[in-house]
Each structure stands twice: as C-alpha cells, then as structure tokens.
Amino acid sequence: MDQTNYSVVVAEKVVVKWLTPPVPLPHPTPEIFGHLVEAGFNDTAPPYAALTRTVDGGEELLALVTGYLPEARDGWEWCVDQAEAGRTDFARELGRLTADLHLALATWPAPQAVTRDGGTGGPMARAGAALREALDATDGEDGAWLATRAPALLRELSPLAEPITSPLIRIHGDLHVGQILQWRDGYAVIDFDGNPTVTDAEPYQPAARDVAQLTTSLEHVAQVAIRRRDVPPAKAASWAAEARAAVLAAYSARLAAKDRADLLDVRLIRPFEVEQECRELIYAARHLPRWRYAPMGVLRTWYPEENIS
C-alpha cells in the first residue's frame, strides 16, 4: 500500500518516522501517545520522542521515534494471508485490541465545545456529501452501476439523521488493518495521525466510526485476496463476513466486561461503513485509481444484481 511518510529502522531498536512534509503543531500523535501511556494501553509501538523545529514563529513536527517491533508486518500482508487461508481466529484479538484502545481513549475528557453531531454539518450531511462526491468521481461502467445503487446507499445512511446518543470519544480516526501490525509478541495499533482524506474531521466521534473503518478494511482485504491471491469471490466474501462478525463480537464482549457497553451504538456501524466505502472511491479517484476495484468489489458484494430496489 502507498505510504505518505518515510520510516527508518535504526539498529532494530527504534523506528524514526519522518513526516513528509513536516506538519504544524499541534499534531494528534504526540498527545495521543502521551495519553495512552498514562492510561496503561501498551498495544502499540512504544513512543520515545518527537522531533520538532521552529519555523516562522511556530513549531512543526518533523519525526516521531517509536520502539521497533520485531518481525512486524502490517495488515495488508498478514491479513491477506489469513484471508487466503480462510482463517479468522485473529479477528477476536483485533476486536479486543480495538475495544481496549477505545476504553483508554474514552478516559480522555472531551472539551465542552465538542458537538454531538461528531463533525461539521452533522453526520448525515457529511455522509451525504461523500455519497454525492463518490457518484460524481466514479466514471464508466462502475459509475453507471453505482448510480443504480444510490437510493439503497442513501437509505443505509438514514440512521445518521437521528441524534447521536452514544458518547463521543477521541478516536483513532484512520483505523484499518494496515494500521495494525502483527509482530513477534502479538498485535499493535499504529499511526494516530488521523484520516488524511477527510478535511477538518472532528477528533471526538462515536467509537462506531473507528469500528466501521476496521470492518470495511476486512472487506478490502477480501478484495485484495481475490485479485492478488486468486481466492474465489464467494470464499472471500464468506471469510470477510465471518471475520467482521468475530471482530464485533469480541469488541462488544470486551466493552461489556469493562462496564462500557455504552461506547458502541451498533446502529451507526452500517451507515459509517457505507460512508467509508464512498470515501474509498473518492480517494481512488483523487490519488490512486487502481484502488477503485476494492470499494467497488465490496459494494457489488453488498448490493448484488438481484437486490437493487
């Protein structure tokens, strides 16, 4: 997968992630790292340092230094292997990991100014705009097919028109399998930079936003397995459905065990998943046209020919 920044491993002890280009401070990663350490969340690369510089009276973040995780592979490698083999045991651990991350981030009080809508204009407005842009950006046969599914997609987004009642917490913001490393001692979530494809995204949102990004990425893994590993489409779709169910079950069980079942509103998962696929199409149109096969493959799986009403 494409990587925006540049990472250097030093003596198999630390990883220096250079931000290209440098970004103005404040930046979410250093403060999130600090909070996760205080909250006792250890399923990430150990944070060591942030390198900054002063420019024109302000500060920029140049690099982040974290611990090296031996034998680490990101989800676009290890998870595709799992899809090819038809294994879903990993999904329970991903659900537990995501729940523990949210439990830690939920201890970070949201400022009083944060709005209940989870973003500028409200979640329905934001998702509807993403759908319209996806329709405009997707051309050819894919675009014609997508237009026939627009009413169904819009109906799926309708729960976002209702008031959000679940807590708003600091979220990861870009939680897909590529941000989860499988390493020698387990799994670790990385890259707390936020979603680079969403402008002015509210950092305090329902936990379901992260959950939906993670579950849709499992669907993308299935599409990668179809294209690159010759996995039969029906087998890949079955694997994705089973893995998704296992992630959600483990996530919900972990929250319940910690008396925080209130963090997840399951009604928001599907509309956020649909919005995410729209954003994947937008990303493909703007930056990576060859990626379009993945979200289109997912949508064609969700909305087969016999179900277009």
DANOR-V182829 format. One record per residue. N is the residue number from 1. RES is the residue in one small letter. SS is DSSP state (a for helix, b for strand, c for the rest). NEAR is the number of other ideal C-beta (glycine too) atoms within 8 Angstrom. Layout:
BEGIN
n/res/ss/near
N/RES/SS/NEAR
N/RES/SS/NEAR
END
This chain:
BEGIN
n/res/ss/near
1/m/c/5
2/d/c/5
3/q/c/6
4/t/c/5
5/n/c/8
6/y/b/7
7/s/b/9
8/v/b/7
9/v/b/8
10/v/b/9
11/a/c/5
12/e/c/6
13/k/c/6
14/v/b/11
15/v/b/12
16/v/b/10
17/k/b/11
18/w/b/10
19/l/b/11
20/t/b/7
21/p/b/4
22/p/b/9
23/v/b/8
24/p/b/8
25/l/c/9
26/p/c/5
27/h/c/10
28/p/a/11
29/t/a/12
30/p/a/11
31/e/a/9
32/i/a/11
33/f/a/11
34/g/a/9
35/h/a/13
36/l/a/13
37/v/a/9
38/e/a/6
39/a/a/10
40/g/c/6
41/f/c/10
42/n/c/5
43/d/c/10
44/t/c/12
45/a/c/11
46/p/c/7
47/p/b/14
48/y/b/7
49/a/b/6
50/a/b/9
51/l/b/9
52/t/b/9
53/r/b/8
54/t/b/7
55/v/b/8
56/d/c/3
57/g/c/4
58/g/b/8
59/e/b/9
60/e/b/12
61/l/b/16
62/l/b/9
63/a/b/10
64/l/b/13
65/v/b/12
66/t/b/13
67/g/b/10
68/y/c/12
69/l/c/11
70/p/c/7
71/e/c/6
72/a/c/11
73/r/b/8
74/d/c/13
75/g/a/15
76/w/a/10
77/e/a/8
78/w/a/10
79/c/a/13
80/v/a/14
81/d/a/8
82/q/a/12
83/a/a/17
84/e/a/9
85/a/a/6
86/g/c/7
87/r/c/6
88/t/c/10
89/d/c/6
90/f/a/13
91/a/a/14
92/r/a/11
93/e/a/11
94/l/a/13
95/g/a/17
96/r/a/11
97/l/a/12
98/t/a/15
99/a/a/14
100/d/a/11
101/l/a/14
102/h/a/14
103/l/a/13
104/a/a/12
105/l/a/15
106/a/c/12
107/t/c/8
108/w/c/9
109/p/c/4
110/a/c/9
111/p/c/6
112/q/c/4
113/a/c/4
114/v/c/8
115/t/c/7
116/r/c/6
117/d/c/8
118/g/c/13
119/g/c/11
120/t/c/5
121/g/c/7
122/g/c/9
123/p/a/11
124/m/a/10
125/a/a/8
126/r/a/12
127/a/a/15
128/g/a/10
129/a/a/9
130/a/a/12
131/l/a/15
132/r/a/8
133/e/a/10
134/a/a/14
135/l/a/11
136/d/a/6
137/a/a/10
138/t/c/13
139/d/c/5
140/g/a/6
141/e/a/5
142/d/a/10
143/g/a/10
144/a/a/8
145/w/a/10
146/l/a/14
147/a/a/8
148/t/a/7
149/r/a/11
150/a/a/10
151/p/a/6
152/a/a/11
153/l/a/11
154/l/a/10
155/r/a/7
156/e/a/9
157/l/a/15
158/s/a/9
159/p/a/9
160/l/a/13
161/a/a/6
162/e/c/5
163/p/c/4
164/i/c/12
165/t/c/4
166/s/c/12
167/p/c/8
168/l/b/12
169/i/b/14
170/r/b/10
171/i/c/14
172/h/c/10
173/g/c/14
174/d/c/11
175/l/c/13
176/h/c/12
177/v/a/13
178/g/a/9
179/q/a/12
180/i/b/15
181/l/b/13
182/q/b/11
183/w/b/12
184/r/c/6
185/d/c/4
186/g/b/7
187/y/b/12
188/a/b/12
189/v/b/13
190/i/c/10
191/d/c/6
192/f/c/10
193/d/c/9
194/g/c/10
195/n/c/7
196/p/c/7
197/t/c/7
198/v/c/8
199/t/c/3
200/d/c/5
201/a/c/10
202/e/c/11
203/p/c/9
204/y/b/11
205/q/b/13
206/p/b/13
207/a/a/14
208/a/a/13
209/r/a/13
210/d/a/14
211/v/a/16
212/a/a/15
213/q/a/13
214/l/a/14
215/t/a/13
216/t/a/14
217/s/a/13
218/l/a/15
219/e/a/12
220/h/a/14
221/v/a/16
222/a/a/16
223/q/a/13
224/v/a/13
225/a/a/14
226/i/a/13
227/r/a/7
228/r/a/7
229/r/a/10
230/d/c/5
231/v/c/12
232/p/c/7
233/p/a/8
234/a/a/6
235/k/a/9
236/a/a/14
237/a/a/10
238/s/a/8
239/w/a/14
240/a/a/14
241/a/a/8
242/e/a/10
243/a/a/14
244/r/a/12
245/a/a/8
246/a/a/12
247/v/a/17
248/l/a/13
249/a/a/10
250/a/a/15
251/y/a/14
252/s/a/13
253/a/a/9
254/r/a/13
255/l/a/14
256/a/a/9
257/a/a/6
258/k/c/8
259/d/c/5
260/r/c/9
261/a/a/8
262/d/a/6
263/l/a/12
264/l/c/12
265/d/c/9
266/v/c/8
267/r/a/7
268/l/a/15
269/i/a/12
270/r/a/10
271/p/a/15
272/f/a/15
273/e/a/11
274/v/a/13
275/e/a/15
276/q/a/11
277/e/a/13
278/c/a/15
279/r/a/12
280/e/a/13
281/l/a/15
282/i/a/13
283/y/a/11
284/a/a/14
285/a/a/10
286/r/a/7
287/h/c/6
288/l/c/7
289/p/a/6
290/r/a/6
291/w/a/10
292/r/a/12
293/y/a/8
294/a/a/12
295/p/a/13
296/m/a/13
297/g/a/11
298/v/a/14
299/l/a/11
300/r/a/9
301/t/a/11
302/w/a/5
303/y/c/9
304/p/c/6
305/e/c/4
306/e/c/4
307/n/c/7
308/i/c/8
309/s/c/3
END
